[in-house]
């Protein structure tokens, strides 16, 4: 049982029968003082009871919301139902010395990408050269700001199509004091890099698995002649005898071998499971 499920199980002791506790919550995220839960359909009628029990168990939680359905649309937003506490969808999330304000109903945010934000920001910290970086799907700016806070010389161009995301990103840029290092850009990321960044970049972050593959060639063409790195994310289905990382490596290799530059895949990891046999995978692709 994972940590999140243990928290839910402890909160629901004495509230629901033992055989129903395991079914109660199929997803649970904490974003600042807001809890976002998913509830199995058979227990939908108990959702307010479950939410109040969880809030009572976690005193720092001020609001409990229920996610109804999957993340959807170009803006990766989710439909939320208020269950208890303060009636709001805005939260302030603290992460490694940064504070991110986010509207969970209007913008995409996942606390579960903490490891990836930390990993990539540490890679940037270790880079000795000046880097021009584009975050192609920046949301409220979490990857961009975490990278910008690292010591070193760089500029991060932080692109998103969602005007609400850019609004919160601008607030986060100011509050985290990276105004000279991060530039927020409202626009379609493929059009932006093809129009303004051809052969000008040393690093690209592509944290949108739904679209990264479609935009990969455009990203590769934006890496400068001296070479650079693409941090690539994708989803794949893999049976028990299949390696999801190798499946994505093969998929990316088929795409990139038609472009003229030498490339290598330096790193791969499973970020998380997103469903039965479905995985989110991260690759670091180097272009020479």
ABEGO torsion letter per residue (X at the ends): XBAAAAAAAAAABGABBAAAAAAABABBBBBEABBBBBBBAAAAAAAAAAAAAAAAABAABABBBBBBEBBBEAAGBBBBBBABEBBBABBBBBBGGBBBBBBAAABBBBAAAAAAAAAAAAAAAABABBBBBBBABAEAGAAAAAAAABBEBBBBBBBBABAAAAAAAAAAAAAAGAAAABBBBBEBAAAAAAAAABGABABBBBABAAAAAAAAAAAAAABBAAEEBBBBBBBBBBBAABBAAAAAAAAAAAAAAABABBBBBABBBBABBAEBGBBBBBBBBBBX
